[in-house]
Amino acid sequence: MAAKTISSRTSPAPIVKAKEYSAEIKGFKNFLLDYYIEADDSNNNIAKSDIKHVWVGDGTGTTPGNSSLAWHPNNPKKDDTISITLTGANQGAKLHWGVNGFKEPYSKYWPEGTTVFTGGQSVETPFVPTDSAGIVNINIGPFNDPLQIVDEINFVIHYADNTWDNNSGKDYKISLNDSSQTPSTFIIDGALDTSAKIVAQNSSAKLHLDWNGTELYVATESAKDQGKDVFLFLSADPTTLKAAPWAKQGSVGSWAAYIANESTNNYCSWYDQSGTTRIGANSFLEGTINLQQEFGTVPSKIYLAVGLYGTSDDGALVSQIPTGNNDGNIDQNEFFTFDFTFTGITANKFQLNKYALEQNYPNPFNPETVISWQLAVESYVTLKVFDILGNEIATLVNEKMQAGVHKVIFNGAKLSSGIYFYQMKSGAFWVNKKMILLK
């Protein structure tokens, strides 16, 4: 059996990738064939597929027009499951489909068996035979995940003999009749959008976010008002450090795209982006980016950080959002994590009108851990670390801070393994929490 090498569709490409094998089953005509595939490699690793079903015709092919197409409900909404049925199908078929103009649908919307179609953003899903001869069916939807707002489903039929039904060149389209499906439009004029939320801040600036299912909105105070060159970094995985852009000092966790804003003339632009972007700067630096286009799909999490640098070419990192450990770099654990699990902005589990001290993360830790807290109003804060005997080990914070979310990194490299306590005081708010250093 000959092997075939398939080009990778991910970036970065996988370190190891299996080759593709195929086989032909002969001797069947006008028959609904059930089959499965079992693979056994040279290391005795065995894998078996689910049972598949395929209609084997008489070998003469068919004209796509011999089958009739229908879907139900006729006028679906985003919360509906849409049933698409082919009647009179004499061979296997796949739904070749996409959303919003044949864009690749978010993976959560893929029925079982869906694969990306080679050479494009569309996907293909096999129709499933029913108990009635010549009738095949497929169910798609609902399309109600905030990670991808869907206005329409676009599709054609791809038959097993490589013929197509494209609705006489017009393609098929199912519109979702929900006015709420239209994403809100962000106004990019250098002023902060009223819908944006504060998700992180330091003593002088804030990071604002919003999300409409297609575009991510980001904003922070502009470079002209800060008197520093401002950079806003967007990443799907900031694990690896790379040199800061524009010949600035230090390193930054790997970014997918970033915004740069120059203090001398308030110039601003996106860099390294793949997705559609917009940008503007006046009193605020603000921009949007299409995450589906940027990453190929909307990640479950993205990471953001703001860096304020000296204005010279070799300018050092002066401050950052979220706050860091003052080593001159924006490390991987100094990015803000934006989580798309829930509808709307859910990047922050804090309520912005209360005091809170969070459990350190990770815990147990070695040697560093992050401690986060929130202030309801501007107030004086102390954050201290004690050993199990009550001896003070370190003072991490001792200053007046603005309302909002803050975090600090605690490094226990010089301490012994054991149980430690961290204590936060702010006015009448006084909380202790336990953490474990495990070397």
C-alpha positions, 0 to 999 in steps of 0.5 A: 500500500503506497503512502502519501505525504500531506502538507501541514495546515498548521503553524507551526507544523507538527514535529512528527506527522503520519503519512496517509494511506488509502485503499479501494474496496471493489465488488459492490454496486447499489449497496449501502456499505458499512466499514471501519478502518484499523491501523497497526504500526510497526510499534504495535500501536493500534487505532480503530475508526468509528463505523462509517456508512457509504452508498456504493452506486452502480459505477455510472455516476449521476447528474447532481440535478437528479437529487432534490435538496431541502432544509428545515426549518426553512427560516432558521435562527441561530439557536436552531439545528438545521437539517439538510436532506438530499432525496434521490441521491444515487451516490455518496455526497458531502456538504461543502460549506462555510459561513459568512461568505464561505469563511471557515466555521469555528470548530465547535460548529463542525459535525462529526466527520468534518474536515478542512477542504484542501486549498480553501477555508471551507470544510466538508461534512459527509451526508449520512444515509437514512433508512430510506433508499436514496435519501441522505441527511446532515444536521448542522448548528446551532450557530450561537457561540459568541466566538463566531457570529454567523449570519449565513451558511454558504454551501454546495454539494460535492458528490463522490464522483467529484461532480458538484451541485452549486445551484447553477453557479449561485451556491446555496445560502441559508440566512439566520434570521436573528437581528442580534447576529449583526456584530456591533461596530466599534468606532475607531477615532482615538477616543475610548469606546464606551462599551470597553472594559478595564481588564488590567492596569498599572499606576498610570494606564489601563488596558481596555478590551471588548469583543463582538464575536468577530473583532477584538477591540483593544485600547490604552492611553496614547503615547502622546499623553504617556510621553513614552512609546507604547506597544500593545502585544497580542499572542496565542502563546507567549511562551518563547521570548523574542527581542522587543520590536523597534530595537527597544531593550529587553525581550517580550513573549512571542506575539502574533501581532502588535500595535506601535504608537510613537510618542513624538507624533502619535503615529500608530500602526499594526505590525505582523498581523494577518487579520483585518485591522483598524487603528486610531490614536488621539487621547487613546490608542485603540484598534481592532483585529479580526481574530478568525482571520489572524489565527485561522480559528478563534483560540480558546484564550489569547494573551495581551500586554502593554509595554511603555518604552523610552523614546530612543531606539534603544529605549528600556521598558519603563512600565507595563500592563499588567505589572511585571517583575521589573526585569526589563522584559515582558515575560510569558506570565506577565501577559493578561489572559483573555478567556472566551468561555462565556458570552461577552467579556469574561476575561476577568472573573473579578467584579469591578466593584469589590475587594478581592484577593485571589489564590496564587497561581500556580500553587504549589509553585517553584520558584515563581507564582502570581498573586492577583488582587482587586481594589474597589476604590483607590486605596493604600495597599500592603501585601506581605509574605509570612512563613508558617511561624509568622515571620515576615519574609517579604513585603511585595506591595506597600503603596497607594494604588488605583481601583482595579485589578493588580498582580505581582510575581513572588519569587521563592528561589531563596526559600525552603520548601514549605507552607507560606502565607500572603496577607493583603490589607487595604482599609478594612479589607484584610485577608490571608491565604496559604501557598505552597513552595515545592522544590 
